[in-house]
Amino acid sequence: MTRATVPVALGDRSYDIHIGPTALAESGGLIKPLLKRNKIVVISDETVAGLHLETLQGSLDRAGIAHDAIVLPPGEGTKSFDQLSALLDRLFEIGIERSTTLIALGGGVIGDLVGFTAAIALRGIDFIQIPTTLLAQVDSSVGGKTGINVPAGKNLVGAFHQPRLVLADTGVLDTLSPRELRAGYAEIVKYGAIDDFPFFQWLETHGADLLAGDLAARIEAVQVSCAAKARIVAEDEREADRRALLNFGHTFGHALESATGYSSRLLHGESVAIGMAMAFDLSARLGLCDGQDAARFARHLAELGLPTGPTSVPGMTWNAQDLVARMATDKKVKDGRLTFILSHGIGKAFVTQDVRVEDLTACIEEAIAA
């Protein structure tokens, strides 16, 4: 398999995800039929621009598409009101119109920021996702969640705004560090954890090959992950019900990220890995799933080099009460009650608010002491 296409079925806002090792080089031809105006603004960060902007610009030139480029600082700090304001000022200086299309060339930070910018600029303009990290290819680039971080928490300011197209070039993954690849893998194994046990079994066999660079394994994993997310998004675009399953591990993970100041001490995918392991542990503690399933899942993460507990994060002293308090700012809080995605076993996740603070605190304290 060298190319796959996954549709996201949302009526007149439907779009395709193109997956393969040449998507970036072929981007101009894929993008041009979607443009309302022959003008694009590419937005990237310094790291990604140095690696991939020239390839994208060359493809746009070959397709005869006029383009400007804006390059932002790298890192989670770019998802901020300051950078949002600066980006909007620069776009208005360039002279965007409602028919202008933005391209997000980068990882989840750039995708989230550019998507939110597109949602609010001129009351909404088109944008295209070209995710350059494994995590962004299988998660944040698909589904239309956009936003920025604020001091109170991650992604608390944002909008649902679907892209017109997603181009997931599996070839660019070769430029990622092993740590970044592992972080992206956490979001892949999440799909097996929530409702696809056969996929989890496939990952137990092929996950190491994927991380080692096996192209067929990467395309297969990205395709299955994107298809799973596309299916759930089509059923519940605005997270009123089933889409919440995609947050498996995130309630724990976002609290851990917040405590580390969204720093390089803990990448998002690493926080999700720890959060998923803790969600399984909490499920087992509550008698909801077999402890052997929790152990099997954590063992798979560990075998591929992912962290499975807070003590894996260097230089941190954790406090259970502090983490519980940070969870209280989560977007999924409803009627003042925390929402958790727990599990009856691998592939059997469900949403619940029936978790006592005492049980949650005990689970976190146990993880901190491990």
Phi and psi in degrees as a GROMACS rama.xvg file:
@    title "Ramachandran Plot"
@    xaxis  label "Phi"
@    yaxis  label "Psi"
@TYPE xy
-117.072  -9.7706  THR-2
-155.087  138.585  ARG-3
-138.047  149.533  ALA-4
-128.054  128.972  THR-5
-117.886  121.021  VAL-6
-83.7435  144.991  PRO-7
-110.807  109.398  VAL-8
-89.0495  100.834  ALA-9
-133.703  43.9243  LEU-10
63.4322  -129.664  GLY-11
-74.7043  -2.14652  ASP-12
-110.34  19.3664  ARG-13
-67.4078  155.261  SER-14
-155.843  168.635  TYR-15
-109.68  151.576  ASP-16
-111.927  116.069  ILE-17
-97.3669  127.029  HIS-18
-123.511  125.724  ILE-19
166.391  171.097  GLY-20
-79.4813  -4.58292  PRO-21
-122.384  13.7785  THR-22
-60.6751  -37.3957  ALA-23
-68.3339  -45.1969  LEU-24
-65.0466  -28.1184  ALA-25
-98.1318  9.37894  GLU-26
-62.165  -37.7323  SER-27
-57.4899  -46.9621  GLY-28
-66.9806  -31.0947  GLY-29
-76.9687  -31.7359  LEU-30
-81.7869  -40.2188  ILE-31
-54.3482  -42.243  LYS-32
-63.1759  -16.2046  PRO-33
-92.983  -9.37455  LEU-34
-78.877  136.767  LEU-35
-84.2112  -23.0866  LYS-36
-145.499  143.302  ARG-37
-79.7645  57.069  ASN-38
-149.732  129.766  LYS-39
-129.824  145.607  ILE-40
-117.139  118.422  VAL-41
-90.9104  130.281  VAL-42
-121.345  126.725  ILE-43
-142.158  -176.929  SER-44
-114.764  170.498  ASP-45
-60.172  -39.941  GLU-46
-67.0647  -51.0842  THR-47
-68.5445  -39.6623  VAL-48
-58.617  -39.5648  ALA-49
-64.848  -25.3867  GLY-50
-95.3198  -39.0511  LEU-51
-129.904  -10.492  HIS-52
-64.3195  -39.5684  LEU-53
-62.0397  -40.6785  GLU-54
-62.8777  -43.4868  THR-55
-64.166  -47.0057  LEU-56
-61.8557  -38.317  GLN-57
-62.4306  -40.4381  GLY-58
-68.0013  -39.2088  SER-59
-64.5068  -39.9294  LEU-60
-62.3569  -44.0114  ASP-61
-63.2503  -29.9919  ARG-62
-86.6152  -2.6464  ALA-63
73.3145  31.4484  GLY-64
-100.897  123.143  ILE-65
-70.067  143.059  ALA-66
-154.409  147.527  HIS-67
-116.153  165.764  ASP-68
-136.366  139.625  ALA-69
-123.828  128.139  ILE-70
-115.69  124.494  VAL-71
-108.075  165.852  LEU-72
-65.4065  149.422  PRO-73
-81.1149  162.153  PRO-74
107.675  161.207  GLY-75
-60.6498  -26.8228  GLU-76
-62.9275  -16.4371  GLY-77
-72.3305  -20.5186  THR-78
-83.0746  69.9215  LYS-79
-139.518  163.758  SER-80
-61.6301  -38.1067  PHE-81
-61.1359  -47.6284  ASP-82
-70.7561  -33.7922  GLN-83
-60.951  -47.3133  LEU-84
-62.2648  -44.2273  SER-85
-64.1272  -38.9777  ALA-86
-66.2279  -43.6538  LEU-87
-61.5001  -42.6919  LEU-88
-58.2785  -44.4238  ASP-89
-65.8066  -39.847  ARG-90
-64.0326  -40.3936  LEU-91
-70.529  -30.1278  PHE-92
-65.4884  -40.2726  GLU-93
-65.2881  -33.803  ILE-94
99.586  47.8492  GLY-95
-67.5786  152.742  ILE-96
-123.226  173.089  GLU-97
-64.7529  -16.6947  ARG-98
-94.9661  1.86604  SER-99
-77.7085  145.123  THR-100
-112.682  135.786  THR-101
-98.1744  148.533  LEU-102
-119.697  127.772  ILE-103
-95.9516  107.094  ALA-104
-107.792  98.8741  LEU-105
163.906  -163.934  GLY-106
-85.6229  -159.945  GLY-107
-64.0511  -32.7856  GLY-108
-62.3417  -50.6585  VAL-109
-65.5428  -42.3158  ILE-110
-60.6132  -45.0022  GLY-111
-66.1582  -43.9116  ASP-112
-66.8915  -47.1479  LEU-113
-66.8749  -39.1734  VAL-114
-61.4972  -41.8719  GLY-115
-68.1454  -38.8761  PHE-116
-60.461  -44.0759  THR-117
-64.2801  -32.9537  ALA-118
-68.0158  -31.9969  ALA-119
-108.329  -19.2327  ILE-120
-68.948  126.386  ALA-121
52.0566  32.2106  LEU-122
63.4483  23.1205  ARG-123
121.294  114.615  GLY-124
-129.645  168.538  ILE-125
-74.7884  150.507  ASP-126
-146.569  159.248  PHE-127
-126.246  137.704  ILE-128
-98.6615  126.132  GLN-129
-123.074  84.8298  ILE-130
-74.5602  135.375  PRO-131
-113.375  5.0747  THR-132
-117.839  156.151  THR-133
-62.0516  -40.862  LEU-134
-60.9829  -45.2327  LEU-135
-67.6459  -35.3535  ALA-136
-64.974  -34.8817  GLN-137
-100.376  -4.90004  VAL-138
-139.064  -77.8535  ASP-139
-68.8767  -23.9161  SER-140
-77.7244  -13.2848  SER-141
-112.127  131.496  VAL-142
112.164  -10.8826  GLY-143
82.4729  8.8544  GLY-144
-78.661  124.88  LYS-145
-131.223  159.595  THR-146
163.344  -179.823  GLY-147
-133.11  167.315  ILE-148
-94.5486  152.712  ASN-149
-132.589  166.239  VAL-150
-54.0502  -30.0539  PRO-151
-73.3968  -18.4007  ALA-152
163.577  176.302  GLY-153
-86.0087  133.896  LYS-154
59.3797  29.8624  ASN-155
-81.475  -13.666  LEU-156
-119.873  121.167  VAL-157
-177.689  -168.668  GLY-158
-155.18  155.804  ALA-159
-85.783  117.601  PHE-160
-148.916  107.671  HIS-161
-76.1428  141.685  GLN-162
-72.5926  166.099  PRO-163
-86.6306  -20.2192  ARG-164
-166.015  147.217  LEU-165
-125.711  128.156  VAL-166
-116.534  106.166  LEU-167
-102.441  95.2649  ALA-168
-85.3333  107.384  ASP-169
-70.5654  -16.9687  THR-170
-67.6201  -33.2033  GLY-171
-69.8777  -15.0686  VAL-172
-64.562  -19.4466  LEU-173
-66.8147  -17.1366  ASP-174
-88.1388  -4.36551  THR-175
-82.98  152.85  LEU-176
-74.9419  157.961  SER-177
-55.0238  -37.1037  PRO-178
-64.316  -42.6829  ARG-179
-65.8215  -38.2646  GLU-180
-63.1353  -44.6854  LEU-181
-61.6871  -40.1126  ARG-182
-61.4101  -40.0945  ALA-183
-66.988  -34.8  GLY-184
-60.7665  -31.2735  TYR-185
-57.6239  -38.7254  ALA-186
-74.6278  -22.9851  GLU-187
-72.2163  -50.1512  ILE-188
-66.1344  -20.8109  VAL-189
-57.3325  -38.8568  LYS-190
-66.5441  -35.0002  TYR-191
-66.6201  -37.5031  GLY-192
-67.0549  -37.137  ALA-193
-82.3084  -41.1617  ILE-194
-158.537  22.9028  ASP-195
-145.184  76.9286  ASP-196
-60.5126  -40.7297  PHE-197
-58.2449  -36.1  PRO-198
-65.8901  -40.7333  PHE-199
-59.8271  -42.2676  PHE-200
-62.4212  -40.7079  GLN-201
-60.8478  -41.3132  TRP-202
-66.9292  -33.8437  LEU-203
-59.1738  -31.348  GLU-204
-88.7314  -38.7161  THR-205
-111.812  -5.06684  HIS-206
-58.4985  -43.2949  GLY-207
-63.9077  -37.812  ALA-208
-63.5632  -42.3048  ASP-209
-56.4464  -49.866  LEU-210
-67.1839  -28.7716  LEU-211
-79.2127  -9.04288  ALA-212
114.779  6.92673  GLY-213
-63.8872  113.59  ASP-214
-63.9809  -44.77  LEU-215
-62.5929  -40.5665  ALA-216
-65.4988  -39.0183  ALA-217
-65.1961  -45.9649  ARG-218
-62.9067  -43.4835  ILE-219
-60.9941  -46.0174  GLU-220
-66.684  -41.8084  ALA-221
-66.2053  -41.6048  VAL-222
-63.0878  -48.3718  GLN-223
-62.2691  -41.9221  VAL-224
-64.7763  -46.5215  SER-225
-65.2288  -38.2931  CYS-226
-65.0419  -38.6804  ALA-227
-64.6091  -45.3257  ALA-228
-68.082  -40.1295  LYS-229
-59.5353  -41.2881  ALA-230
-62.9246  -45.0603  ARG-231
-68.938  -40.5309  ILE-232
-63.587  -40.1172  VAL-233
-63.0049  -31.6918  ALA-234
-79.2399  -30.7013  GLU-235
-153.024  74.6573  ASP-236
-60.4477  -39.4467  GLU-237
-105.09  22.3491  ARG-238
59.6741  44.0301  GLU-239
-81.0927  -20.5277  ALA-240
-152.613  -95.8192  ASP-241
-62.795  -32.263  ARG-242
-61.3254  -23.0993  ARG-243
-58.2442  -24.4528  ALA-244
-57.7937  -29.2223  LEU-245
-66.5949  -11.3551  LEU-246
-91.4692  15.3259  ASN-247
-53.7337  123.949  PHE-248
86.3201  -12.6202  GLY-249
-79.4264  -29.2912  HIS-250
-62.6546  -46.213  THR-251
-65.7029  -47.1247  PHE-252
-61.8971  -42.9881  GLY-253
-65.1247  -35.547  HIS-254
-63.9703  -41.1594  ALA-255
-65.3272  -42.8253  LEU-256
-61.5193  -43.1246  GLU-257
-60.0585  -42.7398  SER-258
-66.1315  -27.4702  ALA-259
-89.6505  3.45518  THR-260
70.4495  26.9406  GLY-261
52.6387  42.7162  TYR-262
-99.3215  176.901  SER-263
-71.2986  -5.24118  SER-264
-59.8435  -32.1285  ARG-265
-143.456  108.789  LEU-266
-73.741  157.696  LEU-267
-57.5901  -46.2394  HIS-268
-63.2291  -34.2366  GLY-269
-65.454  -40.2067  GLU-270
-65.591  -36.1613  SER-271
-66.8225  -40.5141  VAL-272
-59.3026  -48.6424  ALA-273
-61.673  -43.2807  ILE-274
-62.4038  -38.8122  GLY-275
-66.9359  -43.1609  MET-276
-60.9951  -39.6203  ALA-277
-70.2251  -34.5422  MET-278
-64.5142  -39.7844  ALA-279
-65.7763  -40.8199  PHE-280
-63.0616  -42.5711  ASP-281
-64.9696  -40.4715  LEU-282
-60.6468  -43.1628  SER-283
-66.4905  -40.8366  ALA-284
-59.5121  -37.1286  ARG-285
-85.2354  1.47796  LEU-286
75.8849  20.8633  GLY-287
-88.6928  -25.9616  LEU-288
-142.902  162.784  CYS-289
-71.1951  133.973  ASP-290
-59.2107  -24.6794  GLY-291
-67.5332  -34.0868  GLN-292
-66.5062  -43.2987  ASP-293
-60.3378  -43.1719  ALA-294
-67.3917  -39.5984  ALA-295
-63.3771  -42.849  ARG-296
-65.3391  -47.5566  PHE-297
-62.6768  -36.6282  ALA-298
-63.6898  -40.5437  ARG-299
-63.7109  -43.5497  HIS-300
-59.0234  -47.7591  LEU-301
-64.0415  -38.5189  ALA-302
-61.7739  -28.5051  GLU-303
-98.2272  10.7998  LEU-304
86.8821  15.4489  GLY-305
-93.5104  147.638  LEU-306
-72.7021  150.125  PRO-307
-125.046  3.06567  THR-308
-157.488  160.402  GLY-309
-58.2976  -30.1239  PRO-310
-67.8827  -9.92342  THR-311
-75.3644  -15.2174  SER-312
-86.2969  120.894  VAL-313
-70.3908  143.759  PRO-314
72.8491  18.9131  GLY-315
-115.653  138.626  MET-316
-112.308  118.517  THR-317
-97.4312  152.847  TRP-318
-133.616  123.552  ASN-319
-61.8945  -43.9179  ALA-320
-63.5275  -37.1503  GLN-321
-63.76  -43.1487  ASP-322
-66.4109  -39.1703  LEU-323
-61.7366  -42.232  VAL-324
-62.7973  -39.0035  ALA-325
-66.3669  -33.8868  ARG-326
-63.5051  -26.6801  MET-327
-66.3567  -15.9248  ALA-328
-93.6519  2.86323  THR-329
-62.0138  144.976  ASP-330
-62.1065  -22.6591  LYS-331
-87.8339  2.99442  LYS-332
-62.7579  132.42  VAL-333
-134.059  125.593  LYS-334
53.7214  37.3555  ASP-335
77.0393  5.12011  GLY-336
-112.847  137.971  ARG-337
-68.0561  139.046  LEU-338
-103.602  129.891  THR-339
-120.32  148.893  PHE-340
-105.385  111.328  ILE-341
-113.065  -170.944  LEU-342
-144.777  142.16  SER-343
-93.3492  3.84174  HIS-344
146.291  165.886  GLY-345
-58.9063  123.383  ILE-346
89.8524  8.69182  GLY-347
-134.514  56.1992  LYS-348
-79.9038  154.941  ALA-349
-152.45  162.431  PHE-350
-100.839  137.595  VAL-351
-150.997  153.592  THR-352
-115.573  7.64731  GLN-353
-92.6002  59.8653  ASP-354
-123.524  120.267  VAL-355
-75.0308  143.271  ARG-356
-57.977  -35.4256  VAL-357
-62.3581  -42.2287  GLU-358
-69.1305  -40.3027  ASP-359
-61.7419  -47.987  LEU-360
-61.9466  -41.7681  THR-361
-62.753  -39.9246  ALA-362
-63.3275  -43.4372  CYS-363
-67.8397  -42.9925  ILE-364
-60.9694  -38.016  GLU-365
-65.9868  -39.7345  GLU-366
-66.861  -38.0489  ALA-367
-67.5693  -33.9454  ILE-368
-81.9067  -12.9073  ALA-369
